[in-house]
Amino acid sequence: MLKDLAKSILIYGVASSLGKFVGLFLVPVYTRIFSPEQYGVIDLISTVVAFVSILGMVQLESSISRYYYTAKDDSERRLFISTAFWPIVLFSVFWMIIVALVADYASYLLFKTVKYKKIIIVSALTIPVSNLFSYLTVVMRYQKKPLTYSLFVIVQMLTSVGMSIWLVVYERMGIIGVFYGQLFGFVLGAAVLTFYLRFYIVFSLQMDLLKKYFRFGIPMVPAVAGSWLNAYANRFFMLGYLTLTDIGLYTVALKIASAFQLIDSAFRMAWGPFMWENYERPDHREIYKRIMKLVTIGVFFLVVVFSLFGKEVLLLLTTADYTKASSLIGMLAYSIGLGIIAQTIGLGAGITKRTEYNTVIYCISVAVNIGCLFVLVPKMGLIAVPLSLLLSTTALVALAWYNSERLYYIGFSKSFFIAAYALALIPIVIASMIDINSFVKLIIVGVVLFMFGMMLILGRTPVVSINTIFRGAF
C-alpha cells in the first residue's frame, strides 16, 4: 500500500513536477541576465497568465479524475475524456483572445507603460496549449503508463528550458524570449500528447456527463482561484506599497522555495488516485490517519532543513543583488509544506461531493492574507508578505480540517499536528531573523530530528525497532 503510494510519487509525481523545476533551474541563468526589477516584470505577467489558465480549465481535469474509474470500457473512457477535452479547448481559446485584446490596457495597469503589450500577447498564446498539455498529462496518469508519461513530460520540459535559454542568452531577446520559449515547449508537448492519445479523443460531447463534470468541478474553481490569490495576489499588493525590485526579490525567494512545490505536485499527483483507490477499503480511515502522520513529520523536517540552509542555496544560485531574499525563504517553504500536509487532511468535501465548501474556506483564507498584507506590509515591509501567506495558509489548514471532519469524520490527531507545527515553526522564525552559523544550524537540525523521531516512536509504544517506529507513526 505505502509502497504503491511512494512509487506513484516517484514516477508520476516527480515527472509532473519537472515543470516547476524549470523555474528553479533557470534561476542561476536569469538572475545573471535580468535585474530584480526585470524579474518582477516576468513574474507579474506569468502570474496573470496562471490565473487566466485556471478559468480556461474550469477544473474539468479534477472532474475526469473523479469519474474516470467509473468507466466500464474503452468506448466509455473515450466519451469521458472527450467530454472534458473540447470544453477545455474552447474555454482556453476564449480567454486567450480576451487577454490578447486587452494586452495594452493590462500592460499600462501593471507597469504604467504599454511597452509590455507584445510580451503579454505572447504569454496569452500559451494558455490553450499549456491547459491542453496539463489535461492530457492527467489522462496519461490514469492510463497507468508511467514510462511513456515521464518521457512526454521530460521532453516538454527540456524543450521549454532549451528554447528559453537559447532565446534569452544567445539571441538576446530579453523578457519576451522567456515566454517564446515556454510557448514553443507547450506547443510541442500538447501536439505530441494529442497525437499519442488520439484514440481517446473523439468529436463527441455527452451533455449529461458534462453537467456532472461541471457540478463537481465548477464549485472548485473559486477555491482554486482563491488558492491562486493566496499565493500570487501579494504581487499586486506589493505594487502599491513596495517596488518591482521587491517583487523580483520575492519571486527569487519563491523560486528557491519551489523545491517544495516539486514535492507538492508530486504528492498531489500520487495522492488523488491512492486516496480514491483505498476509499472502498473498510480500514480506509486508519490508512488516511497513518499517511497524515508520516507526511506531516517528513514534510516539516524537510522544511526545517531547507529553511536553515536557504541562504547558502541562494548565494549558490544567484548574485549579490538578490541576497536580501534569503530572509523570505523559510516562511515561504513552510507555507508550501502546509499545503502538502493539507491534502491528507481535507478529504471530506471530495468524499461527500460537497466541493462548494472549499470555496468558502479559500475565500476566508484569501481574506486573512489580504487583511494581513494590508496591516503588516506598511509596518514591516517585504518580510510581511511571506508572513501573511503563512498566516493565511495556517487558517486554510485549520478550516479545511474542521470542515472535512464535519462532513466525513476520520479522526486525525490534533495534538500530534500542533506539536509538529510548533516544533518546525520555531527554528524557521529564528533563522529568518538571525544570521546563524552553519555549526549551530546542524545542531538545530539534529535536535529537530530527534524530537520528530520521538513523536513517531511515542505514537504507539516505547519499544524501539524499525517496525515499531513505522507502526507508531501510523
Residue, then its C-alpha position, 0 to 999 in steps of 0.5 A: m500500500l505505502k509502497d504503491l503510494a511512494k512509487s506513484i510519487l516517484i514516477y508520476g509525481v516527480a515527472s509532473s513536477l519537472g515543470k516547476f523545476v524549470g523555474l528553479f533551474l533557470v534561476p542561476v541563468y536569469t538572475r545573471i541576465f535580468s535585474p530584480e526589477q526585470y524579474g518582477v516584470i516576468d513574474l507579474i505577467s506569468t502570474v496573470v497568465a496562471f490565473v487566466s489558465i485556471l478559468g480556461m480549465v474550469q477544473l474539468e481535469s479534477s472532474i475526469s479524475r473523479y469519474y474516470y474509474t467509473a468507466k466500464d470500457d474503452s468506448e466509455r473512457r473515450l466519451f469521458i475524456s472527450t467530454a472534458f477535452w473540447p470544453i477545455v479547448l474552447f474555454s482556453v481559446f476564449w480567454m486567450i483572445i480576451v487577454a490578447l485584446v486587452a494586452d495594452y490596457a493590462s500592460y499600462l495597469l501593471f507597469k504604467t507603460v504599454k511597452y509590455k503589450k507584445i510580451i503579454i500577447v505572447s504569454a496569452l498564446t500559451i494558455p490553450v496549449s499549456n491547459l491542453f498539455s496539463y489535461l492530457t498529462v492527467v489522462m496519461r496518469y490514469q492510463k497507468k503508463p508511467l514510462t511513456y508519461s515521464l518521457f512526454v513530460i521530460v521532453q516538454m520540459l527540456t524543450s521549454v528550458g532549451m528554447s528559453i535559454w537559447l532565446v534569452v542568452y544567445e539571441r538576446m531577446g530579453i523578457i519576451g524570449v522567456f515566454y517564446g520559449q515556454l510557448f514553443g515547449f507547450v506547443l510541442g508537448a500538447a501536439v505530441l500528447t494529442f497525437y499519442l492519445r488520439f484514440y481517446i479523443v473523439f468529436s463527441l460531447q455527452m451533455d449529461l456527463l458534462k453537467k456532472y463534470f461541471r457540478f463537481g468541478i465548477p464549485m472548485v474553481p473559486a477555491v482554486a482561484g482563491s488558492w491562486l490569490n493566496a499565493y500570487a495576489n501579494r504581487f499586486f499588493m506589493l505594487g502599491y506599497l513596495t517596488l518591482t525590485d521587491i517583487g523580483l526579490y520575492t519571486v527569487a525567494l519563491k523560486i528557491a522555495s519551489a523545491f517544495q512545490l516539486i514535492d507538492s505536485a508530486f504528492r498531489m499527483a500520487w495522492g488523488p488516485f491512492m486516496w480514491e483507490n483505498y476509499e472502498r477499503p473498510d480500514h480506509r480511515e486508519i490508512y488516511k490517519r497513518i499517511m497524515k502522520l508520516v507526511t506531516i513529520g517528513v514534510f516539516f523536517l524537510v522544511v526545517v532543513f531547507s529553511l536553515f540552509g536557504k541562504e547558502v542555496l541562494l548565494l549558490l544560485t544567484t548574485a549579490d543583488y538578490t541576497k536580501a531574499s534569503s530572509l523570505i525563504g523559510m516562511l515561504a517553504y513552510s507555507i508550501g509544506l502546509g499545503i502538502i500536509a493539507q491534502t491528507i487532511g481535507l478529504g471530506a468535501g471530495i468524499t461527500k461531493r460537497t466541493e462548494y465548501n472549499t470555496v468558502i474556506y479559500c475565500i476566508s483564507v484569501a481574506v486573512n492574507i489580504g487583511c494581513l498584507f494590508v496591516l503588516v506590509p506598511k509596518m514591516g515591509l517585504i518580510a510581511v508578505p511571506l508572513s501573511l501567506l503563512l498566516s493565511t495558509t495556517a487558517l486554510v489548514a485549520l478550516a479545511w480540517y474542521n470542515s472535512e471532519r464535519l462532513y466525513y469524520i476520520g479522526f486525525s490527531k490534533s495534538f500530534f499536528i500542533a506539536a509538529y507545527a510548533l516544533a518546525l515553526i520555531p527554528i524557521v522564525i529564528a533563522s529568518m531573523i538571525d544570521i546563524n552559523s552553519f555549526v549551530k544550524l546542524i545542531i538545530v537540525g539534529v535536535v529537530l530530528f530527534m524530537f520528530g523521531m520521538m513523536l513517531i516512536l511515542g505514537r504507539t509504544p516505547v519499544v524501539s525497532i524499525n517496525t515499531i517506529f513505522r507502526g507508531a507513526f501510523 
